[in-house]
């Protein structure tokens, strides 16, 4: 009887260890990645301070609305906090780091650029002239400060893009100071060709906003367009951590910081 109980306990412990391994964040990320595509290129464009209804239900953003028809539109996407800067930290590094302002900060956290580099992949942040530091998160991390280029250097041949890139317009063109119509026109002129190219070349465009106009419970537009995306409206609740966790999972990378509590976005990918 004792031998039976001992064997049973050993078996139970082995089962518990196996379950723990299977449910570990690293394993879950790897498992999720197995059912997800691996885009050759991901371009993330971040706009500013507009709510879902202002962009998707209004009349001033025809290009974005067209993208929403051709891609996956998330109808329950939310910024994390106000003001802008901590949302950018969350999207780039998986934490707001307790920051509640738009002041200059120097941080030591691990970033998306770091984990990509560790796997032999690449990251570049493309900045339009006049884009402020508070919208360029890599400038606040010691390990990532040399990861930026002028937007003028954005490749004309999209096959030359890095694995992941962020595109940050200046405040006149990201809708922060300029109008919705102006920002929509800027996206069309500067990323319209890439958006179409991505749909036929194993690549992905992610368009999101840092936060809303402080009038809609931080509900923002977020959409994915690309070769592997099934177009449609999706009502799953997501935020900046969800988007970062998804980018990591697409390249079989482990979660960063608070993204361990977020699930990669699924159900939108072609099989």
C-alpha positions in Angstrom: 0.0 0.0 0.0 2.8 2.4 0.9 4.6 1.6 -2.4 1.4 2.3 -4.3 0.9 5.6 -2.5 4.5 6.6 -3.1 4.2 5.7 -6.8 0.9 7.6 -7.0 2.4 10.7 -5.4 5.5 10.6 -7.7 3.1 10.4 -10.7 1.0 13.3 -9.4 4.1 15.5 -8.9 5.3 14.7 -12.4 1.9 15.6 -13.8 1.9 18.8 -11.9 5.4 19.7 -13.2 4.3 18.9 -16.7 1.2 21.1 -16.4 3.3 24.0 -15.0 5.7 23.7 -17.9 2.8 23.6 -20.4 1.2 26.7 -18.8 4.3 28.7 -18.4 4.3 32.0 -20.3 7.3 31.0 -22.4 5.6 27.8 -23.5 2.2 29.4 -24.1 3.9 32.0 -26.3 5.6 29.3 -28.2 2.4 27.3 -28.6 0.5 30.3 -29.7 3.2 31.1 -32.2 2.8 27.7 -33.8 -0.8 28.6 -34.8 0.2 32.1 -36.0 2.0 33.3 -39.1 5.5 34.7 -39.1 5.4 38.0 -41.1 8.6 39.0 -42.8 7.9 42.6 -41.9 5.7 44.4 -39.3 5.2 48.1 -39.5 3.4 49.8 -36.5 2.1 53.2 -37.1 1.0 55.1 -34.0 -1.4 58.1 -34.2 -2.6 60.4 -31.4 -5.5 61.3 -29.2 -8.5 60.2 -31.2 -11.3 57.9 -30.2 -12.7 55.0 -32.1 -15.9 56.8 -33.0 -14.0 59.9 -34.2 -12.1 57.8 -36.7 -14.3 54.8 -37.7 -17.7 56.5 -37.4 -16.8 59.9 -38.7 -16.4 61.3 -42.2 -12.8 62.6 -42.0 -10.7 59.4 -42.2 -11.6 57.6 -45.5 -8.2 56.0 -45.8 -8.3 54.5 -42.3 -11.9 53.4 -42.9 -10.8 51.7 -46.1 -8.0 49.9 -44.2 -10.6 48.8 -41.7 -12.6 47.1 -44.5 -9.5 45.4 -45.8 -8.2 44.2 -42.4 -9.1 43.2 -38.9 -10.7 46.1 -37.0 -10.8 45.7 -33.2 -14.0 47.3 -31.9 -13.0 47.1 -28.3 -9.4 48.3 -28.3 -8.2 50.6 -25.5 -5.3 52.8 -24.5 -4.0 52.0 -21.0 -3.6 55.5 -19.4 -3.3 59.2 -19.9 -1.1 61.0 -21.0 0.7 59.7 -24.1 4.1 58.6 -23.1 3.3 55.6 -20.8 1.2 54.1 -23.6 4.2 54.1 -25.9 6.4 52.5 -23.2 3.7 49.8 -22.8 3.6 49.1 -26.6 7.4 49.0 -26.9 8.5 47.4 -23.6 5.4 45.9 -21.9 5.2 48.3 -18.9 4.3 51.9 -18.2 7.1 51.9 -15.5 4.9 53.9 -13.2 5.3 56.9 -15.5 2.4 59.3 -15.4 3.8 62.2 -17.4 5.4 63.2 -20.7 8.7 64.2 -19.1 12.1 62.8 -20.1 13.0 59.5 -18.5 15.9 57.0 -18.6 14.8 53.4 -18.3 16.6 50.1 -18.1 13.8 47.7 -19.1 14.0 45.1 -21.8 12.4 46.2 -25.0 10.9 44.8 -28.2 14.1 45.9 -30.0 16.3 44.0 -27.5 14.5 40.7 -27.8 14.4 40.9 -31.6 18.1 41.6 -31.7 18.8 38.7 -29.4 17.1 36.4 -32.0 19.0 37.9 -34.9 16.1 40.0 -36.0 15.9 43.8 -36.5 14.1 46.8 -35.3 14.0 50.5 -36.4 11.9 53.4 -35.3 11.2 55.8 -38.2 10.6 59.4 -37.0 9.2 62.2 -39.0 11.1 65.5 -38.4 9.6 67.3 -35.4 8.3 64.1 -33.6 8.8 64.7 -29.9 10.7 62.4 -27.6 7.5 61.5 -25.6 6.2 59.7 -28.7 9.5 57.9 -29.5 9.8 55.3 -26.7 13.2 53.8 -27.6 14.9 57.2 -26.8 14.0 56.6 -23.1 15.7 53.1 -22.9 19.5 52.9 -22.6 19.7 49.8 -24.7 17.6 51.1 -27.6 18.6 54.7 -28.2 20.5 53.9 -31.5 17.5 52.2 -33.1 16.0 55.2 -34.9 16.1 56.6 -38.4 14.5 59.6 -40.1 11.2 58.8 -41.8 12.9 60.0 -45.0 14.9 56.8 -44.8 11.9 54.5 -44.8 12.7 52.1 -47.7 11.0 52.5 -51.0 11.6 48.8 -51.5 9.6 47.3 -48.7 11.5 44.1 -48.8 14.4 46.0 -47.2 12.4 46.9 -44.1 13.5 45.5 -40.7 11.6 42.7 -39.0 9.6 45.3 -37.0 9.5 49.0 -37.4 7.6 51.8 -35.7 6.5 54.8 -37.7 6.0 58.0 -35.7 4.6 61.1 -37.6 5.1 64.6 -36.1 2.4 66.2 -34.1 0.8 68.0 -37.1 0.4 64.7 -38.9 -0.4 62.3 -36.1 -3.7 64.1 -35.3 -2.3 65.4 -32.0 -2.2 69.0 -33.2 -3.4 68.5 -36.8 -6.8 67.4 -37.9 -8.1 63.9 -38.4 -8.4 64.6 -42.2 -4.7 65.7 -42.3 -3.5 62.7 -40.4 -5.6 60.3 -42.6 -4.1 61.9 -45.7 -0.6 61.6 -44.3 -1.1 57.9 -43.7 -2.5 57.4 -47.2 0.4 59.2 -48.8 3.2 57.6 -46.7 2.0 54.1 -45.9 -0.8 53.4 -48.4 1.6 51.6 -50.8 3.0 49.5 -47.9 -0.5 48.6 -46.7 -1.3 47.3 -50.1 2.0 45.5 -50.5 1.7 43.9 -47.1 -1.5 42.1 -48.3 0.5 40.1 -50.9 4.0 39.8 -49.4 3.7 38.0 -46.0 3.8 41.3 -44.1 1.7 43.2 -41.6 0.6 46.8 -40.9 -0.6 47.6 -37.4 -2.3 51.0 -37.0 -3.2 52.1 -33.5 -3.6 55.2 -31.4 -1.8 56.0 -28.1 -5.0 57.2 -26.3 -8.4 58.7 -27.0 -9.5 62.3 -26.7 -10.2 61.7 -23.0 -14.0 61.4 -23.7 -14.5 57.7 -24.6 -13.1 55.7 -21.8 -9.8 55.4 -23.8 -11.4 53.4 -26.6 -9.2 53.8 -29.6 -9.0 52.4 -33.2 -6.6 49.5 -33.8 -6.5 47.5 -36.9 -4.3 44.9 -38.6 -3.8 44.6 -42.4 -1.8 42.0 -44.1 -1.3 38.8 -46.1 -2.4 36.5 -43.2 -5.2 38.6 -41.8 -8.9 37.7 -42.2 -10.8 40.9 -42.7 -13.6 41.6 -40.3 -14.7 43.3 -37.1 -13.6 41.6 -34.0 -15.0 42.4 -30.6 -12.3 40.9 -28.4 -11.1 43.4 -25.8 -7.4 44.3 -26.5 -4.9 47.0 -25.4 -1.3 48.0 -26.0 -0.1 44.9 -24.0 -2.2 42.7 -26.3 -0.6 44.2 -29.4 2.9 43.9 -28.1 2.3 40.3 -26.9 1.0 39.5 -30.4 4.1 40.9 -32.1 6.3 38.8 -29.8 4.3 35.7 -30.4 4.4 36.1 -34.2 8.2 35.7 -33.9 8.1 33.1 -31.1 9.5 35.5 -28.6 8.7 35.4 -24.9 6.4 37.9 -23.3 7.8 41.2 -21.8 6.9 42.4 -18.4 3.1 42.9 -18.1 2.4 41.2 -21.4 2.7 37.9 -19.6 -0.9 38.6 -18.5 -2.1 39.3 -22.0 -2.9 36.7 -24.6 -1.7 37.0 -28.2 -4.4 38.0 -30.5 -5.9 34.9 -32.2 -8.8 34.2 -34.5 -7.9 36.7 -37.1 -5.3 34.7 -39.0 -5.7 32.7 -42.2 -5.2 29.0 -41.7 
